[in-house]
Amino acid sequence: MGWLFKKKGNVLDLTERYRKQQEKVAEIKRETQATSNSISPIGIFGMQTSNTNTNSGYTNISSNEDEKKRKLAKRLMTITDKLEELSNQVYHLQQRIELLEKKNEVGY
């Protein structure tokens, strides 16, 4: 989704920037999923240990980190959505102003 801002023959197309942002968000999601799948507790000598009570402290820390990452990603998505909505509102207001200026023949 992109926005076109027209002003006296010039066109500003933001679709490429939006597409890059969406690719970055998708990449971050893939990385967080990959890291959450690949994290495994490792013992002192490089041997994999079992998830027992002795290792529960390590798993709690990693699950807290994963939860924090998910919350942060969710907040960033919410902020991005709100920013996009406000940008759309500004665009519509600009269109209304231009229409009123044309009707009143102001500035042309």
C-alpha positions in Angstrom: 0.0 0.0 0.0 1.4 3.4 -0.9 0.4 7.0 -0.8 0.5 9.4 -3.7 0.9 13.1 -2.8 0.3 15.3 -5.8 1.4 18.9 -5.8 1.5 21.0 -9.0 2.5 18.1 -11.2 5.0 16.4 -8.9 4.2 12.9 -7.6 5.7 11.4 -4.4 5.3 7.6 -4.4 5.9 5.9 -1.1 5.1 2.3 -2.1 8.7 1.2 -2.3 9.5 2.5 1.2 6.4 0.7 2.6 7.3 -2.5 0.9 10.8 -2.4 2.4 9.4 -1.7 5.8 7.1 -4.8 5.5 10.1 -6.9 4.4 12.0 -5.8 7.5 9.1 -6.6 9.7 8.8 -10.1 8.1 12.5 -10.7 8.5 12.4 -9.7 12.1 9.5 -12.1 12.7 11.4 -14.9 10.9 14.6 -14.2 13.0 12.7 -14.3 16.3 11.0 -17.5 15.3 14.3 -19.1 14.3 16.1 -18.0 17.5 13.2 -19.3 19.6 13.3 -22.6 17.8 17.1 -22.9 17.9 17.7 -22.0 21.6 18.6 -25.1 23.6 20.4 -25.3 26.9 24.0 -26.5 26.7 26.0 -28.0 29.5 29.5 -27.0 30.6 31.3 -29.4 28.2 29.1 -28.6 25.2 26.7 -31.5 25.8 23.0 -30.9 25.6 21.3 -31.2 29.0 17.8 -32.1 29.7 15.1 -29.7 30.8 14.9 -30.7 34.5 14.5 -28.7 37.6 18.3 -28.0 37.7 18.0 -26.2 34.4 14.7 -24.5 34.9 16.4 -21.1 35.6 17.9 -21.0 32.2 14.7 -21.9 30.4 12.7 -19.2 32.4 15.2 -16.6 31.3 15.0 -17.6 27.6 11.2 -17.7 27.7 11.1 -14.3 29.4 13.4 -12.9 26.6 11.2 -14.5 23.9 8.1 -13.0 25.6 9.7 -9.6 25.8 10.6 -9.8 22.1 7.1 -10.8 21.2 5.7 -7.9 23.2 8.1 -5.5 21.6 7.3 -6.7 18.1 3.6 -6.4 18.9 4.0 -2.8 20.2 6.0 -1.9 17.2 3.3 -3.2 14.9 0.7 -1.3 16.8 2.7 1.9 16.6 3.3 1.4 12.9 -0.5 0.8 12.3 -1.4 4.0 14.2 1.3 6.0 12.3 -0.1 4.7 9.0 -3.7 5.6 10.1 -2.6 9.1 11.0 -0.7 9.5 7.8 -3.9 8.5 5.9 -5.9 11.1 7.9 -3.3 13.8 7.0 -3.5 12.9 3.4 -7.3 13.1 3.3 -7.2 16.5 5.1 -4.7 17.7 2.5 -7.0 16.6 -0.3 -9.9 18.4 1.3 -7.9 21.6 1.7 -6.8 21.4 -2.0 -10.5 20.9 -3.0 -11.6 23.9 -1.0 -8.7 26.0 -2.4 -9.8 25.1 -5.9 -13.4 26.0 -5.2 -12.4 29.4 -3.8 -9.7 29.9 -6.4 -7.1 30.6 -3.7 -3.4 30.2 -4.4 -3.8 29.3 -8.1 
